Amino acid sequence: MNDESSTEMPSSSSVADGVVPEAGNEEFLATGVPASVTIALHPLVIMNISDHFTRIKAQEGVVPKVYGALLGKQNGRNLELYNSFELQHSENADGCVIEMEYFQNKEEQFRQVFSDLDFLGWYTVGSSSATEQDIKIQKQMITVNESSLLLKLDPLSKSSNLPITIYESMIDIIDQQPRMLFIKVQYTLVTEEAERIGVDHVARVSTAAQSEISQVSEYMQVQQSAIKMLSSRVDIILQYVTAVKDGHIPLDQSIMRQCLSLCQRLPVLNTKEFQGEFHEQCSDITLMSYLATITKGCSITNELISKFNVIYDKHGSSRRMRGLFF
């Protein structure tokens, strides 16, 4: 993975070796069992889960239970979680049931776009401890991937650490009966350059004396102000030289030497290397502008087609109704 940064999470929240289970959680966690996989987690997964939970909570007005699928790549025992999508579920007497038909359709759609990503597990929200409900859903998901992961995000956590816990499942024999247990898995948070920019825009920095703007926006505003100031200074120098040439103001040799020194630096910008890089950057910026224009045009065209279909259906139904009477 290119241009990747990695931050290992604290052992208290990510390492499974020798974990002492929390109260009321002993029967679902395997203690003293090392995890068999290592996980690399991308910020996009966390953002998707947070967005899913916040949106459903705003719509329903209560703290909801949300579920989704985790997509990523697997290389031996190293798993990397890149993306996720939401899952539909229903409730019955046995608890929550994942709509597998919806899952299969959604996975097929994602494979058309992200052909290199596979289903690696599922996510939900709630306390970091494993529950019996998690075991039941895990049994449903292992029919798709026998080594499915479980990622739990605690939206109500007040800890300074990232409120995420990842589990893998195992089958153990207890009282001569097979039982499914969870093992906490160590994970690291990894990002790429594009993700860092996106996360920075989402993670707004706000203070009492400052409006909510991201650090990237602040940096761009500083650059814009510097360019504007440079342009104004160049205009002042040009106006001075023009006024001296026209005889409106007397000649000052020291100022003219400084202007000459600045002008002598300009040939540096006329080298072939600079021109090549400059034209390449201009082409990239123009291409992005064209792509944005094409995308906007496609969106407008799609909206027009949808409206046309609605109107056409209405007129078609009117003609059929008239045909019934005449």
Sequence and secondary structure as in RCSB ss.txt:
>XXXX:A:sequence
MNDESSTEMPSSSSVADGVVPEAGNEEFLATGVPASVTIALHPLVIMNISDHFTRIKAQEGVVPKVYGALLGKQN
GRNLELYNSFELQHSENADGCVIEMEYFQNKEEQFRQVFSDLDFLGWYTVGSSSATEQDIKIQKQMITVNESSLL
LKLDPLSKSSNLPITIYESMIDIIDQQPRMLFIKVQYTLVTEEAERIGVDHVARVSTAAQSEISQVSEYMQVQQS
AIKMLSSRVDIILQYVTAVKDGHIPLDQSIMRQCLSLCQRLPVLNTKEFQGEFHEQCSDITLMSYLATITKGCSI
TNELISKFNVIYDKHGSSRRMRGLFF
>XXXX:A:secstr
  S EEEE  HHHH  TT    TT GGGB  S   S EEEE HHHHHHHHHHHHHHHHHHSS    EEEEEEEEE
TTEEEEEEEEE  EEEETTEEEE HHHHHHHHHHHHHH TT EEEEEEEES SS  HHHHHHHHHHTTT TT EE
EEE TT   SS  EEEEEEEEEEETTEEEEEEEE  EEEEE HHHHHHHHHHS EEETTEEEE HHHHHHHHHHH
HHHHHHHHHHHHHHHHHHHHHTSS   HHHHHHHHHHHHTGGGGGSHHHHHHHHHHHHHHHHHHHHHHHHHHHHH
HHHHHHHHHHHHHHHHHHHHHHHHH 
